[in-house]
Amino acid sequence: MTFPIDFRVMELLCARLCHELVSPVAAINNGVELLGEEDPDFVKDAIALLGQSARKAGQRLQFYRFAYAGTGSGASSDCRALVDGLLESGKVRCEWRLDPAALDGGLQKLGCNLLALAADALPRGGTVTIAAAEGAQGFSVVAEGAAVNFSEETRAALDPGAAVDDLTSRTIHAHFTALLARRRGAALSFRLEPARLVFLVTL
């Protein structure tokens, strides 16, 4: 099945990926600069910073390679590890109430993108939970925290028919997630409640 994507969508996805990598790569550069110090404590801190930053950059690359790139059937036996790695050391934690192995490749990719979108809606931290849908075939992703931020622009971008010219690097992830749902033939909806954002995927 073909899945044509507007060239601007591709550009914005690249911009989003670069944004995700700026912080850990900048930290690696800082660590390299500290290696030039004569103080052994600075050198020790530099080595620790290099290790942590390289690990974070690698985790983000692995996650977005699966989430954005075409990888055959899209299946991943490490779907849970990819998400947990992305969120590691952050303010958001993920609860798995669904075995990702129960989902086919397309749904795994969709689930990963929804989990990242849900995590973005929790600027102060919180919990994202993926579970089987109640009374339907599919799954839900729920973001819960003290401050749930799901802007009007992001909501509009979640429409697969949204005008491409209105998209930005901040909203492109939501739009791409909607396109993935449409390709899989799934219905994607959301519900915003106080301190809670619910995404529902039904087949």
Disulfide bonds with the S-S distance in Angstrom:
none
